[in-house]
Amino acid sequence: MVTDEIFVSEVLLNRIKKLHRHFGNTPLHHFSRMVPQKGVMLFAKKEWQQMGGSVKTRAAYYIFRSAIEFGWLNEHKTLLDATSGNTGISYAALGKELGIPVTLCLPENASSERKEILKALGAEIIYTSRFEGTDGAQQVARELAEQYPDKYFYADQYKNDNNWKAHYHTTAVEIYHAIPGITHFVAGLGTSGTFVGTGRRLKEYNPNIKLISLQPDSAMHALEGWKHMETAMVPAIYDDVLADETAEVSTEEAFETLVAIYQQEGLLVSPSSAANIAGAIRIANSLKSGIVVTVMPDNSDKYSDIISRLF
Ligand code: PMP
């Protein structure tokens, strides 16, 4: 279909629809050893078990699909966004399948594994200041989008409602159907898409489900993917009244938990996954009965520097 201003590509539309089966529907792990008390259970979704290797493929798919449906993204445009890594890998993997070029603004201190994966998937990388993190990367992406509006579709995962909607329509539905007795949902905040989308839908299913958001305990932390909201640029999609409770996790607690998860549950996960589990275990330990659910955004594959220091 061609209109005056937008061009909806039927070819791309068919391609993105076919990719639907490659994301989501991740398995749940029951943390039976780390939470052995009777009457309390902890489950976490293994989000690395989907295309792109992380939770972010859910958001990236929804962002791509709506942009193609609305004609904002077609064969003549490049997808542009700021990312600390995982969203970029998901964009690049999807872009490669779709035949859409992907340009990413990435803080220069992103891990070497991330850079290698992004290059292997054919993404163009624009490095941004290591001192300004993803906030600095966002600034550069915004400027590029303003300068070259005809070249880029600026995905803006921090503002794009399709980020949280992906979790509203997939993560929450998968969790509730697998565990209708869920009493608590716990998740760390990055763009906040996972917490906001999953939390909103779970509250609609059952308003008694308690939502607990997690944050790093200080601006200086090593929980890749998490934001310290007090000192960072707050994402436009963040809903600060959704959580029933908020809690902090220190990098040290997350690293200790990462080792414990490996020793007791046999999973080698990322720092932010371990931080989610640390926060979820605290909630589980405060309960007489209940079912606590969280997500593990990715595994340890992209964190060899941290893993080699911890083991
Ligand atoms: N952990 C990791 C490893 C991530 O890449 C992200 C995404 N930034 C998150 C947690 C947070 O997810 P969300 O952006 O949905 O809040």
Boltz pocket constraint, residues with backbone or C-beta under 6 A from the ligand:
constraints:
  - pocket:
      binder: B
      contacts: [[A, 54], [A, 56], [A, 85], [A, 86], [A, 87], [A, 188], [A, 189], [A, 190], [A, 191], [A, 192], [A, 193], [A, 194], [A, 195], [A, 224], [A, 225], [A, 226], [A, 270], [A, 272], [A, 273], [A, 297], [A, 298]]
      max_distance: 6.0
